[in-house]
Amino acid sequence: MKAADLRTVAAGRLRLTALGLGAAALAGMYEPVDAQEAADTLAAAWDAGLRYLDTAPYYGYTLGEHRVGAFLRERPRQDFVIGTKVGRLMQPDASVRAGSDGWARPLPFRPVFDYGRDAILRSAEDSLQRLGLDRVDMLLVHDIGRVTHGDRHAAHWQALTRGGGFRALEELRRDGRVAAIGLGVNEWRVMQDAMQECDLDCSLLAGRYTLLEQRSLPFLDECARRGHAIVVGGAFNSGLLAGQAKFDYADAPPELLRRAAALRATCAEFDVPLEAAALQFPLGHPAVASVLSGMRSPAQVRQNVAWFERPIPAGLWDALRERGLLEGAAPCPRDRGTAP
């Protein structure tokens, strides 16, 4: 398995590299990244053969789209796949300060949730202007879900369903302005609900199908049966599987710290970095087309590619299952024939 291997999704309309670049880190999530470092990181990813990039208006309060667009505008349009998101309108706001929503140096715009038809059409057009492109390939509904919105979920879901949000996505796809539509969320249950409302092509599921957590496995099995492709984000679970004590963007609880330590110790017995196993594991499932990783420097790009392409002994997956660190039914890369 190579990072630049291509996987076909959306009934053949798109081909994603097995490893993609998520642009949240380049937009300054938690730590600033200057413009030159961001450009150098994107160039390193391109040189490594990564041709699938994911961003969102929310990242850096539009900074992510500006940076990714400035790089991609200089590349042949047919040579890459770019995804962005809808669900938030970005409104000018001079009160925005460093650190807002975790963005180190956000631009002066404030996100306002809106999943209605008009808002989605406007958001898509705004993204094209920030990216400087005539179309995006993948358009995803960002951060819809009960866990995210709590008491406001019903109103947002109403806007997306009865308020025409899904119809707007279907219209954009029908007119050829996007090639694929789906969700970009941290909650697999809302993805399941959405598939009953709209004919979605592929979706980004962050942090819910990883070496640490496979509770979404029955849902992914359903996706495989229905031909709904999944892009896995957050393979390191906010850093917990990459040596940081974070999970779901917060301090990791003790039980997860212990589980991560057990995973790392088992990987070490086979001379495999935990990060390599974490990046490769999701692609063992037939529903998973690509894994997105956030990278903020050329060195991180090189390291992620090396982890992704590192050979992993079959015995590691067996040991993880035997020790109860991996769901017995969860397929591994060797089961799909994707092992390096």
LOBAVEX-736567 format. One record per residue (C-alpha): residue number from 1; residue in one letter; x, y, z. Coordinates in Angstrom, 2 decimals, decimal comma. Layout:
LOBAVEX-736567
ATOM   nr  rest       px       py       pz
ATOM  NUM     A        X        Y        Z
...
//
This chain:
LOBAVEX-736567
ATOM   nr  rest       px       py       pz
ATOM    1     M     0,00     0,00     0,00
ATOM    2     K     1,38     3,34    -1,10
ATOM    3     A     0,17     6,75    -0,02
ATOM    4     A    -0,45     7,71    -3,65
ATOM    5     D    -2,52     4,61    -4,48
ATOM    6     L    -5,87     5,62    -5,96
ATOM    7     R    -9,33     4,52    -4,82
ATOM    8     T   -12,44     5,13    -6,92
ATOM    9     V   -15,55     6,61    -5,25
ATOM   10     A   -18,82     8,29    -6,21
ATOM   11     A   -19,68     5,81    -8,97
ATOM   12     G   -16,34     6,40   -10,64
ATOM   13     R   -16,52    10,21   -10,67
ATOM   14     L   -13,59    10,64    -8,25
ATOM   15     R   -10,33     8,90    -7,43
ATOM   16     L    -8,84     9,56    -4,00
ATOM   17     T    -5,30     8,89    -2,93
ATOM   18     A    -5,16     6,38    -0,10
ATOM   19     L    -3,58     9,05     2,10
ATOM   20     G    -4,96    12,57     1,92
ATOM   21     L    -4,06    15,85     3,56
ATOM   22     G    -6,50    17,51     5,96
ATOM   23     A    -5,96    21,26     6,10
ATOM   24     A    -7,09    22,08     9,64
ATOM   25     A    -3,51    22,02    10,93
ATOM   26     L    -2,36    24,29     8,10
ATOM   27     A    -5,05    26,75     9,16
ATOM   28     G    -3,51    27,03    12,61
ATOM   29     M    -5,36    24,55    14,78
ATOM   30     Y    -3,99    25,20    18,29
ATOM   31     E    -0,60    26,37    16,96
ATOM   32     P     0,20    28,98    14,30
ATOM   33     V     1,57    27,99    10,90
ATOM   34     D     2,99    30,80     8,80
ATOM   35     A     2,15    31,16     5,12
ATOM   36     Q     5,50    29,91     3,84
ATOM   37     E     5,43    26,81     6,05
ATOM   38     A     1,91    26,06     4,86
ATOM   39     A     2,96    26,40     1,22
ATOM   40     D     6,02    24,21     1,79
ATOM   41     T     3,85    21,57     3,47
ATOM   42     L     1,44    21,50     0,58
ATOM   43     A     4,35    21,24    -1,85
ATOM   44     A     5,82    18,33     0,12
ATOM   45     A     2,46    16,54     0,05
ATOM   46     W     2,20    17,10    -3,70
ATOM   47     D     5,73    15,80    -4,24
ATOM   48     A     4,82    12,70    -2,22
ATOM   49     G     1,94    12,00    -4,60
ATOM   50     L    -0,91    13,05    -2,31
ATOM   51     R    -3,65    14,39    -4,55
ATOM   52     Y    -6,64    14,47    -2,21
ATOM   53     L    -6,97    17,54     0,02
ATOM   54     D    -9,75    18,41     2,44
ATOM   55     T   -10,53    21,82     3,91
ATOM   56     A   -13,50    23,82     5,24
ATOM   57     P   -14,61    27,45     5,67
ATOM   58     Y   -14,38    26,91     9,44
ATOM   59     Y   -10,67    26,07     9,38
ATOM   60     G    -8,88    29,19    10,57
ATOM   61     Y   -12,11    31,10     9,88
ATOM   62     T   -11,54    30,83     6,07
ATOM   63     L    -7,72    30,73     6,28
ATOM   64     G    -7,62    27,05     5,34
ATOM   65     E    -9,47    27,57     2,06
ATOM   66     H    -7,31    30,57     1,17
ATOM   67     R    -4,08    28,64     1,71
ATOM   68     V    -5,14    25,46    -0,05
ATOM   69     G    -6,62    27,41    -2,94
ATOM   70     A    -3,50    29,53    -3,45
ATOM   71     F    -1,49    26,32    -3,85
ATOM   72     L    -3,92    24,37    -6,00
ATOM   73     R    -4,60    27,21    -8,42
ATOM   74     E    -1,09    26,69    -9,78
ATOM   75     R    -1,64    22,95   -10,44
ATOM   76     P    -3,50    21,25   -13,30
ATOM   77     R    -7,15    21,04   -12,27
ATOM   78     Q    -7,52    17,43   -13,38
ATOM   79     D    -4,63    16,29   -11,20
ATOM   80     F    -6,20    16,71    -7,74
ATOM   81     V    -9,36    16,20    -5,72
ATOM   82     I   -10,42    18,99    -3,38
ATOM   83     G   -13,14    18,71    -0,77
ATOM   84     T   -14,68    21,43     1,36
ATOM   85     K   -17,73    21,80     3,55
ATOM   86     V   -21,00    23,63     4,15
ATOM   87     G   -23,11    24,28     7,25
ATOM   88     R   -21,46    27,45     8,51
ATOM   89     L   -21,61    30,88     6,93
ATOM   90     M   -18,60    33,06     7,68
ATOM   91     Q   -19,57    36,61     8,59
ATOM   92     P   -17,10    39,52     8,94
ATOM   93     D   -16,39    40,25    12,59
ATOM   94     A   -13,66    42,57    13,82
ATOM   95     S   -13,94    41,15    17,36
ATOM   96     V   -12,35    37,82    16,39
ATOM   97     R    -9,20    37,24    18,41
ATOM   98     A    -6,32    34,77    18,43
ATOM   99     G    -7,38    31,46    19,93
ATOM  100     S   -11,06    31,66    18,94
ATOM  101     D   -12,39    28,08    18,72
ATOM  102     G    -8,81    26,87    18,98
ATOM  103     W    -7,54    28,70    15,88
ATOM  104     A    -4,19    30,33    16,60
ATOM  105     R    -4,50    33,22    14,15
ATOM  106     P    -7,98    33,18    12,61
ATOM  107     L    -9,09    35,62     9,96
ATOM  108     P   -11,71    38,22    10,99
ATOM  109     F   -14,82    36,17    10,26
ATOM  110     R   -17,26    34,54    12,67
ATOM  111     P   -18,98    31,20    11,89
ATOM  112     V   -22,77    31,03    12,02
ATOM  113     F   -24,47    27,65    11,63
ATOM  114     D   -26,99    27,46     8,79
ATOM  115     Y   -27,94    24,23     7,01
ATOM  116     G   -30,79    25,62     4,89
ATOM  117     R   -30,91    25,56     1,10
ATOM  118     D   -29,94    29,19     0,47
ATOM  119     A   -27,13    29,08     3,01
ATOM  120     I   -25,61    25,94     1,49
ATOM  121     L   -25,70    27,40    -2,01
ATOM  122     R   -24,13    30,62    -0,76
ATOM  123     S   -21,50    28,75     1,26
ATOM  124     A   -20,51    26,68    -1,78
ATOM  125     E   -20,11    29,81    -3,90
ATOM  126     D   -18,14    31,61    -1,18
ATOM  127     S   -15,77    28,64    -0,98
ATOM  128     L   -15,15    28,74    -4,71
ATOM  129     Q   -14,15    32,38    -4,45
ATOM  130     R   -11,77    31,73    -1,55
ATOM  131     L   -10,28    28,72    -3,30
ATOM  132     G   -10,13    30,49    -6,65
ATOM  133     L   -11,53    27,42    -8,42
ATOM  134     D   -14,54    26,91   -10,68
ATOM  135     R   -15,69    23,80    -8,81
ATOM  136     V   -14,97    21,56    -5,86
ATOM  137     D   -15,00    17,80    -6,12
ATOM  138     M   -16,46    16,81    -2,75
ATOM  139     L   -18,93    18,93    -0,76
ATOM  140     L   -19,68    17,76     2,77
ATOM  141     V   -22,16    18,90     5,41
ATOM  142     H   -19,97    19,92     8,33
ATOM  143     D   -20,58    19,08    12,00
ATOM  144     I   -24,25    18,18    11,96
ATOM  145     G   -25,28    15,90    14,82
ATOM  146     R   -26,81    15,60    18,28
ATOM  147     V   -23,52    15,49    20,13
ATOM  148     T   -22,33    18,63    18,35
ATOM  149     H   -25,51    20,69    18,62
ATOM  150     G   -27,37    19,35    21,63
ATOM  151     D   -30,76    21,03    21,93
ATOM  152     R   -30,24    22,81    18,61
ATOM  153     H   -29,85    19,60    16,61
ATOM  154     A   -33,56    19,27    15,75
ATOM  155     A   -33,68    22,77    14,25
ATOM  156     H   -30,51    22,25    12,23
ATOM  157     W   -31,69    18,84    11,04
ATOM  158     Q   -34,98    20,40     9,98
ATOM  159     A   -33,10    22,97     7,90
ATOM  160     L   -31,00    20,28     6,26
ATOM  161     T   -33,95    18,01     5,47
ATOM  162     R   -37,25    19,88     5,20
ATOM  163     G   -35,53    23,22     4,71
ATOM  164     G   -33,88    22,13     1,49
ATOM  165     G   -30,27    21,71     2,52
ATOM  166     F   -29,98    18,23     1,07
ATOM  167     R   -31,86    19,36    -2,05
ATOM  168     A   -29,27    22,08    -2,56
ATOM  169     L   -26,48    19,50    -2,42
ATOM  170     E   -28,31    17,30    -4,93
ATOM  171     E   -28,82    20,30    -7,20
ATOM  172     L   -25,11    21,14    -7,12
ATOM  173     R   -24,23    17,55    -7,97
ATOM  174     R   -26,84    17,30   -10,72
ATOM  175     D   -25,54    20,49   -12,35
ATOM  176     G   -21,95    19,23   -12,24
ATOM  177     R   -20,79    21,91    -9,82
ATOM  178     V   -19,66    19,16    -7,42
ATOM  179     A   -18,89    15,51    -8,12
ATOM  180     A   -19,78    14,02    -4,75
ATOM  181     I   -21,81    14,96    -1,68
ATOM  182     G   -21,85    13,65     1,87
ATOM  183     L   -21,22    14,53     5,52
ATOM  184     G   -18,08    15,55     7,37
ATOM  185     V   -18,73    14,71    11,02
ATOM  186     N   -17,49    13,09    14,23
ATOM  187     E   -20,76    11,19    14,75
ATOM  188     W   -21,56     8,06    12,76
ATOM  189     R   -25,21     7,85    13,84
ATOM  190     V   -26,14    11,12    12,15
ATOM  191     M   -24,42     9,85     9,03
ATOM  192     Q   -26,67     6,81     9,17
ATOM  193     D   -29,71     9,08     9,52
ATOM  194     A   -28,58    11,23     6,60
ATOM  195     M   -28,30     8,23     4,30
ATOM  196     Q   -32,04     7,68     4,78
ATOM  197     E   -32,76    11,24     3,64
ATOM  198     C   -30,42    11,76     0,70
ATOM  199     D   -28,48     9,74    -1,87
ATOM  200     L   -24,99    10,50    -0,56
ATOM  201     D   -21,80     9,43    -2,32
ATOM  202     C   -19,09     9,48     0,35
ATOM  203     S   -18,57    10,93     3,80
ATOM  204     L   -15,77    11,93     6,13
ATOM  205     L   -15,95    10,25     9,55
ATOM  206     A   -13,43    11,65    12,02
ATOM  207     G   -12,21     9,73    15,06
ATOM  208     R   -14,90     7,05    15,13
ATOM  209     Y   -13,22     4,22    13,24
ATOM  210     T    -9,68     3,99    14,50
ATOM  211     L    -7,30     1,58    16,15
ATOM  212     L    -8,61     2,95    19,45
ATOM  213     E   -12,35     2,86    18,72
ATOM  214     Q   -14,41     0,64    16,39
ATOM  215     R   -17,95     1,08    17,69
ATOM  216     S   -19,00     2,30    14,25
ATOM  217     L   -18,07    -1,06    12,67
ATOM  218     P   -21,67    -2,21    11,98
ATOM  219     F   -22,34     1,13    10,28
ATOM  220     L   -19,25     0,80     8,10
ATOM  221     D   -20,38    -2,68     7,14
ATOM  222     E   -23,66    -1,12     6,02
ATOM  223     C   -21,78     1,51     4,02
ATOM  224     A   -19,82    -1,22     2,25
ATOM  225     R   -23,06    -2,99     1,30
ATOM  226     R   -24,60     0,24    -0,01
ATOM  227     G   -21,52     1,48    -1,86
ATOM  228     H   -21,18     4,55     0,35
ATOM  229     A   -17,47     5,38     0,57
ATOM  230     I   -15,96     6,52     3,85
ATOM  231     V   -12,95     8,78     4,33
ATOM  232     V   -11,50     8,31     7,81
ATOM  233     G   -10,18    11,39     9,56
ATOM  234     G    -8,64    11,65    13,00
ATOM  235     A    -6,85     8,30    12,79
ATOM  236     F    -4,72     9,43    15,75
ATOM  237     N    -7,83    10,36    17,80
ATOM  238     S    -6,81    14,00    18,31
ATOM  239     G    -3,24    12,94    19,02
ATOM  240     L    -3,73    10,16    21,59
ATOM  241     L    -2,30     7,58    19,17
ATOM  242     A     0,56     9,91    18,25
ATOM  243     G     2,02    10,46    21,70
ATOM  244     Q    -0,24    13,28    22,91
ATOM  245     A    -2,64    13,02    25,85
ATOM  246     K    -5,63    14,34    23,87
ATOM  247     F    -8,85    12,65    22,76
ATOM  248     D   -11,72    14,35    20,90
ATOM  249     Y    -9,88    17,69    21,24
ATOM  250     A    -9,74    17,47    25,05
ATOM  251     D    -7,60    15,84    27,73
ATOM  252     A    -7,83    12,06    27,37
ATOM  253     P    -9,46    10,16    30,28
ATOM  254     P    -7,29     7,67    32,21
ATOM  255     E    -8,89     4,55    30,70
ATOM  256     L    -8,08     5,70    27,17
ATOM  257     L    -4,55     6,63    28,18
ATOM  258     R    -4,11     3,07    29,44
ATOM  259     R    -5,57     1,59    26,26
ATOM  260     A    -3,31     3,73    24,07
ATOM  261     A    -0,30     2,62    26,14
ATOM  262     A    -1,27    -1,03    25,66
ATOM  263     L    -1,61    -0,49    21,91
ATOM  264     R     1,82     1,14    21,75
ATOM  265     A     3,43    -1,62    23,81
ATOM  266     T     1,97    -4,34    21,58
ATOM  267     C     3,12    -2,53    18,44
ATOM  268     A     6,61    -2,19    19,94
ATOM  269     E     6,83    -5,96    20,32
ATOM  270     F     6,64    -6,18    16,52
ATOM  271     D     8,95    -3,19    15,97
ATOM  272     V     6,06    -1,16    14,54
ATOM  273     P     5,36     2,47    15,51
ATOM  274     L     1,83     2,83    16,85
ATOM  275     E     1,36     5,72    14,43
ATOM  276     A     2,00     3,43    11,46
ATOM  277     A    -0,59     0,91    12,63
ATOM  278     A    -3,08     3,70    13,36
ATOM  279     L    -2,77     5,21     9,88
ATOM  280     Q    -3,02     1,89     8,08
ATOM  281     F    -5,71     0,15    10,12
ATOM  282     P    -8,84     1,94     8,77
ATOM  283     L    -8,08     1,00     5,17
ATOM  284     G    -8,60    -2,64     6,02
ATOM  285     H   -12,34    -2,03     5,88
ATOM  286     P   -13,87    -2,26     2,39
ATOM  287     A   -15,96     0,88     2,95
ATOM  288     V   -12,89     3,04     3,62
ATOM  289     A   -11,42     4,72     0,54
ATOM  290     S    -8,90     7,09     2,11
ATOM  291     V    -7,37     8,24     5,38
ATOM  292     L    -6,89    11,97     5,99
ATOM  293     S    -4,05    13,21     8,15
ATOM  294     G    -3,44    16,74     9,36
ATOM  295     M     0,13    17,84     8,61
ATOM  296     R     1,68    21,20     9,39
ATOM  297     S     5,24    20,86     8,06
ATOM  298     P     7,17    19,09     5,29
ATOM  299     A     8,78    16,91     7,97
ATOM  300     Q     5,35    15,77     9,14
ATOM  301     V     4,39    14,94     5,56
ATOM  302     R     7,46    12,77     5,14
ATOM  303     Q     6,87    11,09     8,50
ATOM  304     N     3,21    10,36     7,78
ATOM  305     V     4,00     8,88     4,38
ATOM  306     A     6,72     6,71     5,94
ATOM  307     W     4,31     5,47     8,62
ATOM  308     F     1,63     4,82     6,03
ATOM  309     E     3,93     2,77     3,81
ATOM  310     R     5,77     0,87     6,56
ATOM  311     P     5,35    -2,92     6,35
ATOM  312     I     3,38    -4,38     9,28
ATOM  313     P     3,67    -8,05    10,23
ATOM  314     A     0,37    -9,94    10,13
ATOM  315     G     1,10   -11,15    13,64
ATOM  316     L     0,57    -7,66    15,06
ATOM  317     W    -3,09    -7,64    14,06
ATOM  318     D    -3,50   -11,13    15,56
ATOM  319     A    -1,90   -10,01    18,82
ATOM  320     L    -4,15    -6,96    19,06
ATOM  321     R    -7,22    -9,14    18,61
ATOM  322     E    -6,04   -11,74    21,11
ATOM  323     R    -5,46    -9,07    23,75
ATOM  324     G    -8,86    -7,48    23,26
ATOM  325     L    -7,36    -4,30    21,82
ATOM  326     L    -9,11    -4,73    18,47
ATOM  327     E   -12,66    -5,84    17,69
ATOM  328     G   -12,55    -9,42    16,49
ATOM  329     A   -14,76    -8,61    13,50
ATOM  330     A   -12,80    -5,54    12,45
ATOM  331     P   -11,01    -6,27     9,15
ATOM  332     C    -7,31    -5,46     8,95
ATOM  333     P    -5,31    -4,30     5,92
ATOM  334     R    -4,08    -7,83     5,22
ATOM  335     D    -7,72    -9,00     5,01
ATOM  336     R    -8,39    -6,52     2,22
ATOM  337     G    -5,10    -7,12     0,49
ATOM  338     T    -3,87    -3,59     1,20
ATOM  339     A    -0,97    -4,42     3,49
ATOM  340     P     2,39    -3,06     2,34
//
